[in-house]
Amino acid sequence: MDEQYDPDIIEHRWQNYWEKEGLMKVTEAPGKKKYYLLEMFPYPSGKIHMGHVRNYTIGDVVARYKRMRGFNVLHPMGWDAFGMPAENAAIANNTHPAKWTYENIDNMRTQLKQMGFSYDWDRELATCQPEYYRWEQWLFLKMYHKKMVYRKESFVNWCETCQTVLANEQVEAGLCWRCGKQVRQKKLAQWFFRITDYVQDLLDYCDKLSGWPEKVITMQKNWIGRSTGAQIRFPIENPSENMQKEIPVFTTRPDTVFGATFMVLAPEHPLVTKLSKDTDQEAAIAEFVDRMALQDRSARVIESYEKEGVFTGKYCINPMTGYRMPIFTANFALMEYGTGAVMSVPAHDQRDFEFAQKYGLNIIVVVNAPNQDLTAESLTEAYTGEGIMINSDRFNGITNIEAQEKISAYLEKKGLGKKTINYRLRDWGISRQRYWGAPIPIIHCPSCGIVPVPENELPVLLPEDADLLEGGKSPLPALASFKNTTCPLCGAPAQRETDTMDTFVESSWYFERYCSPRCNTAMFDKSAVDYWMPVDQYIGGVEHAILHLLYSRYFTRVLNDLSLVNFKEPFTRLLTQGMVCKETLSCPEHGYLFPDEVISDGENRRCRKCNMPVTVGRVEKMSKSKKNVIDPHVLLEKYGADTTRLFCLFAAPPERDLEWSEQGVEGGYRFINRVWRFAYAIMDEIQDVKAFNGSPDELEGEFKTIYKKTHQTIQKVTDDIEERLHFNTAISAIMELVNALYGMESFQNPQETEKTEKETKVLRFAMETICLLLSPVVPHVAEALWYALGHRQSILLTSWPSYKEDALTKEELVIVVQVNGKLRSRLHVSVDTDEKDIKKQALEDEKVLKFIGEKPVKKIIVVKNKLVNIAT
């Protein structure tokens, strides 16, 4: 082996070897235990970033480890390639989304290969390829025929400039996240998946996801949003002839119905304009509804708005009290929750209280606080706690908790309402008025109406030669060659659906397609899916904890109902890795700066552009907008893939945020060099011997200690990876073993000691173990050292090391001795040596005495079983 560690030569050599030998390729092997390891596939943005590197390094360690444990490991990679970001980038770079996407895929594939990830590239897929989205269209048709898909008009966030629907998450302060223009509410015909058909099942199974983080399960439950209560019907006073006669309201507080004094409808509620028609309020209502259409109507921001509303000019009747309730429309009512109507009880809901005070509406207390006598006049805020019922007729005197059940039962008995369950989750709107997406396989015929595309005409191809229109608008509605077709039922001229599918559709089943990505007769080969699925370990960012995971769970249930898969949950275990963070740098003139735009002069930092002092900001998630990013390519060029991987794994547990540290990267590089130097120093000596595999009782002294330490390290690393995925502590244990080897007297003074054959074999065992334990983490250097040891089979094909139980007992401890915080010696003591004796041995040690000299000892600190620090 070479004396110097050269990552560039080593990594190129072994990446070429793995590819040439096809070591990452995998097929089904019935009878062999499988392990499906999957990281969330990336959007092909053009460059991998440190978040990618960390995510995929974590996954690669698990994949390699499981393979060495004897599993048949599936570890694929592909591209979530459709979507608006590709269109936006294409517009910004004056190119076509298809060209931009495919070029980026090529670039990112090269970058990922440079990291040494163990992907089976034969299974690579891209969701923008017809052979992928063809089966998505096929499934849409199956769902359509099963009435799992429907089309209806609904209010959506609409950006006129981008000509598309935006998700709530894409609306920022009422503006489009892409173009910054005003977003409005618009009623459009949209396609929906009936995810609500599975809502209770999705909720029930949350408690069966034992391998998922609790915080993600909580987020899923909250998004599904199950609440129990009652639906109460409020008769409308003097409804017009073509108007509904009642307003149904869902409430979780039926105990407060006697205190309901006004009704609030969401501005989008169809009753709002009908109620105000031909009243003095008609113009005010129209103005308010138009103004609300320009507001961000997402639940996450609506609570921050000042409460405002307009009287519709009509009243409804409280069915329990006969009270004449004015009907308002207000900005705090959401059409997407319940029925879009709120029975407002200002005495017991703070939002209603503020609204009532603002508009001079009546307040009636119906739940009295313990040991108090609440009145409308005494309230300074709504009382939302438990208490005793008052002003509630036959229900006075009981607790409000008891009243919830009794009032619900009474409403049901009298035909005024019923007990019910409500969910926050709404059906999934999948229509997007964009070009770069999978076409929806539907035809609109003037005579036959909505007609599904026949299966034998799939895929409905997205024309990749079509150019985006001005402002990024989709060309599909104006593209005659795409839009114009014939009706498959009557043969008359017809038009294709020009909306494309939400890109979440593609990412909701890609993990099944990986099982047989070249299957051209079905979505996937069922036998392959039966073998590989479900995914054993899924890894990705917590930002996908709700929508992507929920939609994937839903899609799997659809596939299950269609008898295409025999399971309901796609992911057995889930790891949501933390973010990669770095301090921000900025100067007064140029704002945020990239790291290479800063000149460091000791502790002083200056802007390279203007020479002004640089302000060091707080540590935040790496982002291009704040320029606190590190290009992985720079790390690869300077340190190599193994060091980059090591830093990502060692600096923090995977579920925690990782703070960037140049010193941390340097430390990883030094450690790899340290391992290399040790191997080089002993290689000639251990080259031609076999590793020791006997009992520790056959050994003595430091070789017995090292042998046992090696087995203890195997146990520690195995447990940390297997049980906790705590790679940082696993690496730390390997570092301790390397330090122990360096500290051996026989290594420090080789001329003074002559080893027996057994002792040389112990060194061989320790060195082989280090290679094996490091191989999932730093695979290139591990392969190189394994080869140098004389092995001609890849370390990836070697079994994970096992430990001997009789080597785990600690009969002897190695105690580090420091003088004024610096390592000066080591003591080998029995496990039962007391602290007093350890201090005595430390003070009598010859190496220690040299550094103490004539100085008086001021203090001796003992860390049990670890170290002694002598302060002088």
C-alpha positions in Angstrom: 0.0 0.0 0.0 1.0 3.6 -0.5 2.5 5.4 2.4 0.2 8.5 1.9 -3.6 8.4 1.9 -4.8 9.8 -1.5 -8.6 10.0 -1.6 -8.7 11.0 -5.3 -6.9 7.9 -6.5 -8.5 5.5 -4.0 -12.1 6.7 -4.6 -11.9 6.6 -8.4 -10.3 3.1 -8.3 -13.0 1.5 -6.0 -16.0 3.3 -7.6 -14.8 1.9 -11.0 -14.3 -1.6 -9.4 -17.8 -1.6 -7.9 -19.4 -0.6 -11.2 -17.3 -3.1 -13.3 -18.1 -6.0 -10.9 -21.8 -5.0 -10.7 -21.7 -5.3 -6.9 -24.7 -3.0 -6.4 -27.1 -4.9 -8.7 -29.7 -6.9 -6.9 -32.5 -9.3 -7.8 -35.2 -11.1 -5.9 -33.9 -14.1 -4.0 -36.8 -16.1 -2.6 -35.8 -17.7 0.7 -33.2 -14.9 1.5 -34.2 -12.2 3.9 -34.7 -8.9 2.2 -34.1 -5.3 3.3 -35.5 -2.4 1.3 -33.7 0.8 2.1 -35.0 4.0 0.5 -34.2 7.7 0.7 -36.8 10.1 -0.6 -35.8 10.7 -4.2 -34.6 14.1 -5.2 -36.0 16.8 -7.4 -33.3 17.2 -10.2 -32.3 20.8 -9.5 -28.9 20.4 -11.1 -26.6 20.1 -8.1 -26.7 18.0 -5.0 -26.5 20.0 -1.8 -25.3 19.1 1.7 -28.9 18.1 2.7 -28.8 15.5 -0.1 -25.3 14.4 1.0 -26.4 13.9 4.6 -29.6 12.1 3.7 -28.1 9.7 1.2 -25.0 9.0 3.4 -27.2 8.0 6.3 -29.1 5.6 4.0 -26.0 4.2 2.4 -24.5 3.3 5.8 -27.7 1.3 6.6 -27.8 -0.3 3.2 -24.1 -1.4 3.3 -24.4 -2.6 6.9 -27.5 -4.7 6.2 -25.9 -6.2 3.2 -22.9 -7.3 5.3 -25.4 -8.7 7.8 -26.6 -11.1 5.1 -29.7 -9.3 3.8 -30.6 -9.0 0.2 -30.7 -5.2 0.0 -32.6 -3.1 -2.4 -31.2 0.4 -2.5 -32.5 2.3 -5.6 -32.3 5.9 -6.8 -34.4 8.0 -9.2 -35.8 11.5 -9.9 -38.9 13.3 -8.9 -38.8 15.1 -12.2 -42.1 16.8 -12.9 -43.4 20.0 -11.4 -43.4 23.8 -11.3 -39.7 24.3 -10.2 -38.6 22.9 -13.5 -40.8 25.3 -15.4 -39.6 28.2 -13.3 -35.9 27.3 -13.9 -36.5 26.8 -17.6 -38.0 30.3 -17.8 -35.2 31.8 -15.8 -32.6 30.0 -18.0 -34.4 30.4 -21.3 -34.5 26.7 -22.0 -37.1 24.0 -22.1 -38.2 22.1 -18.9 -37.5 18.7 -20.5 -34.0 19.7 -21.6 -33.3 21.4 -18.3 -34.5 18.3 -16.4 -32.6 15.7 -18.3 -29.4 17.6 -18.2 -29.8 18.0 -14.4 -30.4 14.4 -14.0 -27.2 13.6 -15.8 -25.2 16.1 -13.6 -26.7 14.8 -10.3 -26.2 11.2 -11.2 -22.5 11.9 -11.7 -22.3 13.7 -8.4 -24.0 10.9 -6.5 -21.7 8.3 -8.0 -18.8 10.4 -6.8 -20.1 10.0 -3.2 -19.7 6.2 -3.5 -23.4 5.5 -2.7 -24.3 1.8 -3.2 -27.3 2.4 -5.6 -28.5 -0.2 -8.0 -28.4 2.2 -11.0 -30.1 -0.4 -13.2 -33.3 0.5 -11.4 -33.0 4.3 -12.0 -36.3 6.0 -13.0 -37.5 9.5 -13.7 -41.2 10.4 -13.2 -41.2 12.5 -16.3 -40.6 9.5 -18.6 -43.7 8.1 -20.4 -42.9 4.6 -19.3 -43.4 5.8 -15.7 -46.4 8.1 -16.0 -48.2 5.7 -18.3 -49.0 3.5 -15.3 -50.0 6.5 -13.3 -52.6 7.3 -16.0 -53.6 3.6 -16.0 -54.2 3.8 -12.2 -56.2 7.0 -12.6 -58.6 5.1 -15.0 -59.0 2.2 -12.6 -59.8 4.7 -9.8 -62.2 6.6 -12.1 -64.1 3.4 -12.9 -64.3 2.6 -9.2 -65.6 6.1 -8.4 -62.5 6.9 -6.5 -62.0 10.0 -8.7 -64.4 12.8 -9.4 -64.6 16.3 -10.9 -66.3 19.2 -9.3 -66.0 23.0 -9.0 -64.2 24.3 -6.0 -62.5 27.4 -4.8 -58.7 27.3 -5.3 -55.8 29.6 -4.8 -55.3 31.1 -8.3 -52.4 33.0 -9.6 -53.4 34.9 -12.8 -49.8 35.5 -13.8 -48.7 31.9 -13.5 -52.1 30.7 -14.7 -52.2 27.9 -12.1 -53.7 26.7 -8.9 -51.4 27.0 -5.9 -51.3 24.9 -2.8 -51.8 26.8 0.5 -48.1 26.3 1.2 -47.3 28.2 -2.0 -49.2 31.3 -1.0 -47.1 33.7 1.1 -48.8 36.7 2.6 -51.4 36.6 -0.1 -48.8 36.5 -2.9 -47.7 33.8 -5.3 -44.4 32.2 -4.1 -43.0 32.2 -7.6 -43.9 35.5 -9.2 -44.9 37.6 -6.1 -48.2 38.7 -7.6 -51.6 38.7 -5.8 -53.3 35.4 -5.4 -57.1 35.2 -5.5 -59.8 32.6 -4.7 -61.2 31.3 -8.0 -63.8 28.6 -8.7 -62.5 26.0 -11.1 -63.5 22.6 -12.2 -60.9 20.3 -10.6 -60.2 16.6 -10.4 -60.2 15.0 -6.9 -59.1 11.7 -5.4 -61.4 10.5 -2.6 -58.8 10.2 0.1 -61.6 10.9 2.6 -62.9 7.4 1.9 -59.9 6.1 3.9 -59.7 8.8 6.5 -60.5 6.7 9.6 -58.3 3.8 8.4 -55.4 6.3 7.8 -56.0 7.6 11.4 -56.3 4.2 13.0 -53.1 2.9 11.5 -51.1 5.9 12.8 -51.0 4.0 16.1 -49.6 0.9 14.3 -46.6 2.8 12.9 -44.3 1.7 15.6 -41.2 2.4 13.6 -42.1 6.1 12.9 -41.1 9.1 15.0 -43.8 10.2 17.4 -43.7 13.8 16.1 -44.5 12.6 12.6 -47.4 10.5 13.8 -48.7 13.5 15.7 -48.4 15.6 12.5 -50.3 13.0 10.5 -53.1 12.8 13.1 -53.4 16.6 13.3 -53.6 16.9 9.6 -56.4 14.2 9.4 -58.0 16.2 12.3 -60.7 14.0 13.7 -63.1 15.8 16.0 -66.3 14.5 17.6 -69.4 16.6 18.1 -72.8 17.3 16.6 -74.3 18.6 13.4 -77.0 21.1 14.3 -79.5 22.5 11.7 -80.4 26.2 12.1 -83.6 27.1 10.1 -83.3 30.2 7.9 -85.9 32.8 8.5 -88.0 33.4 5.5 -85.8 31.7 2.9 -86.4 32.5 -0.7 -88.0 30.0 -3.0 -84.9 28.4 -4.4 -82.8 28.6 -1.3 -82.0 25.8 1.2 -84.2 26.0 4.3 -81.6 25.3 6.9 -77.9 25.9 7.7 -76.1 22.8 8.9 -73.3 23.5 11.4 -70.7 21.1 12.8 -69.6 22.0 16.4 -67.4 20.2 18.9 -69.2 22.2 21.6 -72.9 21.2 21.4 -73.0 22.1 25.2 -72.8 25.8 24.2 -75.7 25.8 21.7 -77.9 27.8 24.1 -75.4 30.6 23.9 -75.2 30.8 20.1 -76.3 34.4 19.2 -75.1 34.8 15.6 -74.1 32.7 12.6 -70.9 33.1 10.5 -70.5 31.7 7.0 -67.2 31.5 5.1 -67.0 34.1 2.3 -66.8 31.2 -0.2 -70.0 29.6 1.1 -72.6 29.4 -1.7 -75.3 30.8 0.7 -73.6 34.1 1.2 -74.6 35.8 -2.0 -78.0 34.2 -2.1 -78.9 35.4 1.4 -77.9 39.0 0.6 -79.6 39.1 -2.8 -82.2 41.9 -3.0 -81.3 43.2 0.5 -79.6 46.4 1.5 -76.5 44.4 2.2 -76.0 43.0 -1.3 -73.4 45.5 -2.4 -71.4 45.3 0.9 -71.4 41.5 0.7 -70.2 41.5 -2.9 -67.4 43.9 -2.0 -66.4 41.8 1.0 -66.4 38.5 -0.9 -64.3 40.0 -3.7 -61.8 41.4 -1.1 -61.6 38.1 0.8 -60.9 36.3 -2.5 -57.6 38.2 -2.6 -56.6 37.2 0.9 -54.5 34.1 1.9 -57.3 31.9 3.1 -55.1 29.1 4.6 -55.8 28.0 8.1 -52.2 28.7 9.2 -52.5 32.5 8.6 -56.2 33.2 9.1 -55.8 33.3 12.9 -53.5 36.3 12.5 -56.0 38.4 10.7 -58.1 41.0 12.6 -61.6 39.6 12.8 -64.0 41.3 10.3 -67.3 40.5 8.6 -70.4 41.8 7.0 -74.1 41.2 7.9 -75.9 39.3 5.1 -79.2 40.9 5.8 -80.8 37.6 6.9 -81.4 35.7 10.1 -81.6 32.1 11.2 -83.2 30.6 14.3 -81.4 28.8 17.2 -83.3 25.5 17.3 -82.9 25.2 21.0 -83.8 28.7 22.1 -85.7 30.2 19.2 -83.3 33.1 19.3 -83.1 35.2 16.1 -79.5 34.9 15.0 -78.1 37.4 12.5 -76.1 35.7 9.7 -72.7 37.2 8.9 -69.9 36.3 6.6 -66.5 36.7 8.2 -62.9 36.2 7.4 -62.2 33.7 10.2 -64.7 31.1 8.8 -63.2 28.5 6.5 -65.1 26.6 3.9 -62.7 23.7 4.3 -63.6 23.0 7.9 -66.9 21.4 8.8 -69.7 22.8 6.7 -68.2 26.3 6.2 -70.7 27.6 8.8 -70.0 28.5 12.4 -72.5 28.8 15.2 -70.9 31.6 17.2 -71.0 31.5 20.9 -69.1 34.6 22.0 -69.2 33.8 25.8 -67.2 30.6 25.2 -65.0 31.2 22.1 -62.4 33.9 22.0 -62.7 34.5 18.3 -66.5 34.8 18.6 -66.1 37.1 21.6 -63.8 39.5 19.8 -66.2 39.6 16.8 -69.3 40.1 19.0 -67.6 43.0 20.8 -66.6 44.6 17.5 -70.1 44.4 16.0 -72.2 44.9 19.2 -73.7 41.4 19.2 -75.4 39.7 22.1 -73.4 37.5 24.6 -75.1 34.8 26.6 -73.1 32.8 29.3 -74.2 29.2 29.4 -71.2 27.6 31.2 -70.4 29.0 34.6 -66.8 28.7 35.9 -66.4 26.9 39.2 -67.0 29.1 42.2 -67.8 32.1 40.0 -70.9 33.8 38.8 -70.1 34.8 35.2 -72.3 37.3 33.3 -72.0 38.8 29.9 -71.1 42.2 31.6 -68.3 40.6 33.7 -66.5 38.9 30.8 -63.3 40.4 29.7 -62.6 37.4 27.5 -64.4 34.2 26.5 -64.6 31.5 29.2 -63.4 28.3 27.5 -63.0 26.0 30.5 -65.2 23.4 32.1 -68.1 24.3 34.4 -71.7 24.0 35.2 -74.5 24.6 32.7 -76.7 27.8 33.2 -79.2 29.5 30.9 -79.7 26.2 29.2 -83.2 25.1 30.1 -83.5 21.5 31.1 -79.7 21.1 31.1 -79.0 23.6 33.8 -77.0 22.3 36.8 -75.1 19.5 35.1 -71.4 19.7 34.0 -70.8 20.9 30.5 -69.0 17.7 29.7 -72.1 15.7 30.6 -74.2 18.2 28.7 -72.3 17.6 25.4 -73.6 14.0 25.3 -77.1 14.8 26.6 -77.7 17.8 24.3 -76.4 15.8 21.3 -78.8 13.0 22.1 -81.7 15.5 22.6 -81.0 17.1 19.2 -81.0 13.7 17.5 -84.3 12.7 19.3 -86.0 15.9 18.2 -84.7 15.8 14.7 -82.7 19.0 15.1 -79.3 17.5 14.6 -77.2 14.4 15.2 -74.0 13.2 16.7 -71.3 13.2 14.2 -67.5 13.0 13.5 -65.7 15.6 11.4 -62.3 15.4 9.8 -60.1 18.2 8.8 -58.8 16.2 5.8 -60.4 17.0 2.5 -60.3 15.1 -0.8 -57.1 15.6 -2.7 -57.3 18.0 -5.6 -54.8 16.8 -8.2 -55.5 19.2 -11.1 -52.7 21.6 -12.0 -53.0 24.1 -14.9 -49.3 23.6 -15.7 -47.4 22.0 -18.6 -44.7 20.0 -17.0 -46.7 17.2 -15.5 -48.4 13.9 -16.3 -51.5 14.5 -18.5 -54.8 13.5 -17.0 -56.2 10.7 -19.2 -59.7 12.2 -19.8 -61.5 13.4 -22.9 -64.3 16.0 -22.9 -67.0 15.2 -25.6 -69.8 17.7 -26.4 -72.2 14.7 -26.7 -70.9 12.1 -24.3 -69.5 14.3 -21.6 -66.5 13.1 -19.6 -65.0 10.1 -21.3 -61.9 8.2 -20.0 -59.1 7.5 -22.4 -59.1 3.8 -23.4 -56.3 1.8 -21.8 -54.9 0.7 -25.1 -54.3 4.4 -26.0 -52.1 5.0 -23.0 -49.8 6.8 -22.4 -51.3 10.1 -23.2 -48.0 11.7 -24.1 -46.9 15.1 -22.9 -45.5 16.8 -26.0 -42.0 17.5 -24.9 -41.4 19.7 -27.9 -44.1 22.3 -26.9 -42.8 25.6 -25.7 -44.1 27.5 -22.6 -46.2 30.5 -23.4 -45.5 34.0 -22.2 -45.3 34.2 -18.4 -44.8 30.4 -18.2 -48.3 29.6 -19.1 -49.1 26.0 -20.2 -49.2 25.6 -24.0 -51.5 22.5 -23.7 -54.9 24.4 -23.9 -53.7 26.2 -27.1 -51.9 23.2 -28.6 -54.3 21.8 -31.2 -52.1 18.7 -31.8 -52.5 17.8 -28.2 -55.9 19.1 -27.3 -58.0 18.1 -30.3 -58.9 14.4 -30.5 -62.0 12.2 -31.1 -64.4 10.8 -28.6 -63.7 7.0 -28.2 -67.5 6.5 -27.7 -69.1 8.3 -30.5 -66.2 9.3 -32.8 -67.1 13.0 -32.8 -64.5 15.7 -32.4 -63.6 16.2 -28.7 -60.9 17.7 -26.5 -58.4 16.3 -24.1 -58.2 17.4 -20.5 -55.4 20.0 -20.5 -54.7 20.0 -16.7 -51.8 17.8 -15.5 -51.5 15.9 -12.3 -50.2 17.2 -9.0 -46.5 16.0 -8.7 -47.4 14.4 -5.4 -49.1 11.7 -7.4 -45.8 10.6 -8.9 -44.1 10.4 -5.5 -47.0 8.4 -4.0 -46.1 5.1 -5.7 -42.5 5.3 -7.0 -41.3 3.0 -4.3 -43.4 0.2 -5.7 -42.1 0.9 -9.2 -38.5 0.5 -8.1 -39.3 -3.2 -7.4 -39.5 -3.8 -11.2 -38.8 -0.5 -13.0 -38.5 -2.1 -16.5 -41.8 -3.9 -16.3 -43.8 -2.8 -19.4 -47.0 -4.9 -18.9 -48.1 -3.4 -15.6 -47.5 -0.7 -12.9 -45.1 -3.3 -11.4 -44.4 -6.9 -11.3 -46.6 -8.1 -8.5 -44.2 -10.9 -7.4 -41.4 -8.4 -7.2 -43.5 -6.1 -5.0 -44.6 -9.0 -2.9 -40.9 -9.8 -2.3 -39.5 -6.3 -1.7 -42.3 -4.3 -0.2 -43.0 -2.7 2.2 -40.0 -0.4 2.5 -38.1 -1.5 5.6 -36.4 1.9 6.2 -37.5 5.2 4.7 -35.3 8.3 5.1 -36.1 11.9 4.4 -36.8 15.4 5.6 -39.5 16.2 8.2 -40.9 18.8 5.7 -42.5 15.8 4.0 -44.0 14.5 7.2 -47.5 15.4 6.2 -48.5 15.5 2.5 -46.0 13.1 0.8 -46.3 10.5 3.5 -50.1 10.8 3.8 -50.6 10.6 0.1 -48.2 7.6 -0.1 -50.2 5.8 2.6 -53.5 6.6 0.8 -52.2 5.4 -2.6 -51.0 2.1 -1.0 -54.6 1.6 0.3 -56.0 2.2 -3.2 -53.5 -0.4 -4.6 -54.6 -2.7 -1.9 -58.3 -2.3 -2.6 -57.5 -3.0 -6.3 -55.7 -6.2 -5.2 -52.4 -5.0 -6.6 -50.6 -5.2 -3.3 -51.2 -7.2 -0.2 -50.3 -4.5 2.4 -51.6 -1.1 3.5 -48.6 0.7 4.9 -45.7 1.4 2.5 -43.0 2.3 5.1 -42.2 0.1 8.1 -39.6 2.4 9.7 -39.2 6.1 9.1 -36.2 8.4 9.9 -36.6 12.1 9.5 -33.1 13.5 9.4 -32.3 16.9 10.7 -31.3 19.9 8.6 -27.7 20.9 7.7 -27.1 24.4 9.2 -24.5 27.1 8.9 -24.0 30.6 10.2 -25.0 33.4 7.9 -22.5 36.0 6.7 -23.4 39.5 5.5 -22.0 43.0 4.9 -23.9 46.3 4.9 -23.5 46.9 1.2 -23.9 43.5 -0.4 -26.2 41.7 2.1 -25.8 38.0 2.4 -22.5 36.6 1.2 -21.4 33.2 0.1 -18.5 31.7 2.1 -16.0 32.3 -0.8 -17.0 36.0 -0.8 -15.5 36.5 2.6 -11.9 37.1 3.4 -10.9 35.7 6.8 -8.0 37.4 8.6 -7.7 35.6 12.0 -10.9 36.5 13.9 -11.7 39.4 11.5 -13.8 38.8 8.4 -14.2 41.2 5.5 -16.3 41.3 2.4 -14.2 40.4 -0.7 -16.3 42.8 -2.8 -16.1 46.0 -0.7 -13.6 45.2 2.1 -16.3 46.1 4.7 -16.5 44.2 8.0 -18.7 41.1 7.8 -21.4 40.4 10.3 -21.7 36.8 11.5 -25.4 35.9 11.9 -27.1 33.1 13.6 -26.8 29.5 12.6 -29.7 28.6 10.2 -30.7 26.0 7.7 -28.4 26.1 4.6 -30.3 27.9 1.8 -29.4 29.6 -1.4 -31.4 32.7 -0.5 -29.2 33.3 2.6 -26.0 32.1 0.8 -24.9 30.1 3.9 -24.3 27.0 1.7 -21.3 24.8 1.2 -20.9 23.1 -2.3 -20.3 19.4 -1.8 -18.1 19.5 -4.9 -15.6 21.7 -3.0 -15.4 19.1 -0.2 -15.0 16.3 -2.7 -12.2 18.1 -4.4 -10.3 19.0 -1.2 -11.0 16.0 1.1 -12.7 13.3 -0.9 -16.1 11.5 -0.5 -15.1 9.5 2.6 -14.2 12.5 4.7 -17.4 14.2 3.5 -19.5 11.2 4.5 -17.6 10.9 7.9 -18.4 14.5 8.8 -22.1 14.1 8.0 -22.3 11.1 10.2 -20.1 12.1 13.1 -21.1 15.6 13.8 -24.6 14.9 15.1 -27.2 12.1 15.5 -29.2 11.7 12.2 -32.4 13.1 13.7 -30.8 16.2 15.0 -29.7 19.3 13.0 -26.1 19.2 11.8 -24.1 22.4 12.2 -21.5 22.9 9.5 -17.9 23.0 10.9 -14.7 23.3 8.8 -12.9 22.0 11.9 -15.2 19.0 11.9 -14.4 18.2 8.3 -10.6 18.6 9.0 -11.0 16.4 12.1 -12.6 13.6 9.9 -9.8 13.9 7.4 -7.2 13.6 10.1 -8.9 10.5 11.5 -8.9 8.7 8.2 -5.2 9.6 7.8 -4.6 8.3 11.3 -6.1 5.0 10.4 -4.2 4.8 7.2 -0.9 5.6 8.9 -1.4 2.9 11.5 -2.3 0.4 8.9 0.8 1.3 6.9 3.0 1.1 10.0 1.9 -2.5 10.9 1.1 -3.8 7.4 4.4 -5.7 6.7 4.1 -7.3 10.1 0.5 -8.6 9.8 0.4 -9.2 6.1 0.9 -12.9 6.1 -0.8 -14.0 9.3 -4.4 -14.9 10.1 -6.5 -12.9 12.5 -6.6 -14.2 16.0 -9.9 -16.0 16.8 -9.2 -17.6 20.2 -10.2 -17.0 23.7 -9.0 -13.8 25.5 -7.7 -16.1 28.2 -4.9 -17.2 25.8 -3.6 -13.6 25.9 -2.2 -11.3 28.5 -1.2 -7.7 29.0 -2.0 -5.1 26.5 -2.8 -7.6 23.7 -5.5 -9.1 25.8 -6.8 -5.6 26.5 -6.8 -4.7 22.8 -8.4 -8.0 21.8 -11.3 -7.4 24.3 -11.5 -3.8 23.3 -11.9 -4.8 19.7 -14.8 -7.2 20.6 -16.4 -4.5 22.8 -16.2 -2.1 19.8 -17.9 -4.5 17.5 -20.7 -4.8 20.0 -21.0 -1.0 20.5 -21.0 -0.2 16.8 -23.4 -3.0 16.0 -25.9 -1.8 18.6 -25.6 1.8 17.7 -26.4 1.1 14.0 -28.9 -1.7 14.5 -30.9 -0.3 17.4 -30.5 3.5 17.2 -28.9 4.6 13.9 -26.6 6.6 16.0 -23.6 6.6 13.7 -21.8 9.4 15.6 -21.4 7.2 18.7 -20.5 4.2 16.6 -17.7 6.2 14.9 -16.6 7.5 18.3 -16.2 3.9 19.5 -14.0 3.1 16.5 -11.9 6.2 17.2 -11.4 5.0 20.7 -10.2 1.6 19.4 -7.7 3.3 17.0 -6.5 5.5 19.9 -6.0 2.4 22.1 -3.9 0.8 19.3 -1.7 3.9 19.0 -1.3 3.9 22.7 0.1 0.3 22.9 3.5 0.1 24.4 4.5 -2.3 21.6 3.5 0.3 19.0 5.1 3.2 20.8 8.4 1.4 21.3 8.6 -1.4 18.7 12.3 -1.9 19.1 11.9 -2.7 22.8 9.2 -5.4 22.4 9.1 -8.5 20.4 5.6 -9.9 19.6 4.6 -13.5 19.7 2.7 -14.9 16.7 -0.6 -14.7 18.7 0.1 -11.1 19.5 0.7 -10.3 15.8 -2.6 -12.1 15.0 -4.4 -9.9 17.5 -3.1 -6.8 15.6 -4.4 -8.4 12.4 -7.8 -9.0 14.0 -8.0 -5.4 15.3 -7.0 -4.0 11.9 -9.5 -6.2 9.9 -12.2 -5.2 12.4 -11.6 -1.5 12.0 -11.8 -2.0 8.2 -15.1 -3.9 8.5 -16.7 -1.5 11.0 -15.7 1.5 8.9 -16.7 0.1 5.6 -20.4 1.3 5.6 -19.1 4.8 6.7 -16.0 5.3 4.6 -16.3 2.5 2.0 -13.4 3.6 -0.3 -10.7 3.7 2.3 -12.0 0.5 3.9 -11.9 -1.3 0.5 -8.3 -0.1 -0.1 -7.1 -1.2 3.3 -9.0 -4.5 3.0 -7.2 -5.1 -0.3 -3.9 -4.2 1.2 -4.5 -6.8 3.9 -4.5 -9.4 1.1 -8.2 -9.9 0.6 -9.3 -10.2 -3.1 -13.0 -10.2 -2.5 -14.8 -6.9 -1.9 -15.3 -5.9 1.7 -18.9 -5.4 0.8 -19.3 -9.1 0.3 -17.7 -9.9 3.6 -19.8 -10.7 6.7 -20.2 -8.1 9.4 -17.9 -9.1 12.3 -19.4 -10.8 15.4 -18.2 -10.5 18.9 -17.3 -13.1 21.6 -19.4 -12.8 24.8 -16.4 -13.9 26.9 -14.4 -10.9 25.5 -17.0 -8.4 26.7 -16.2 -8.6 30.4 -13.8 -5.9 31.5 -11.2 -7.4 33.8 -8.8 -4.5 33.1 -9.3 -0.9 32.4 -7.1 1.5 30.5 -7.0 4.8 32.4 -5.8 7.9 30.6 -3.5 10.1 32.7 -3.3 13.8 31.9 -1.1 16.5 33.3 -2.8 19.9 33.1 -5.2 18.5 30.6 -2.7 17.0 28.2 -2.3 13.2 27.7 1.0 12.0 29.3 0.5 8.3 30.0 -1.9 5.3 30.3 -2.5 3.0 33.2 -3.7 -0.6 33.0 -5.6 -1.4 36.2 -8.1 -4.1 37.3 -11.7 -3.2 37.3 -11.9 -3.3 41.0 -9.1 -0.8 41.6 -10.3 2.0 43.9 -9.9 5.7 43.2 -7.2 6.1 45.9 -5.0 3.5 44.4 -5.5 4.9 40.8 -4.3 8.3 42.0 -1.3 6.7 43.7 -0.3 4.8 40.5 -0.7 7.9 38.4 1.5 10.0 40.7 4.2 7.2 40.6 4.1 6.8 36.8 7.6 7.6 35.3 6.1 9.5 32.3 3.9 11.5 34.5 6.7 12.4 36.9 8.7 13.9 34.0 5.9 16.4 33.4 5.2 17.2 37.0 8.8 17.8 37.9 9.3 19.9 41.0 5.9 21.6 40.8 3.4 20.9 43.6 0.3 19.0 42.7 -2.7 21.3 43.3 -5.6 19.0 42.4 -6.2 15.5 41.1 -9.5 14.8 39.2 -10.6 11.2 38.6 -13.3 10.4 36.0 -14.4 6.9 36.9 -13.1 4.2 34.7 -11.7 6.7 32.2 -9.1 9.2 33.2 -7.0 11.0 35.8 -6.1 14.7 35.4 -3.3 16.1 37.6 -3.3 19.9 37.9 0.0 21.6 38.9 
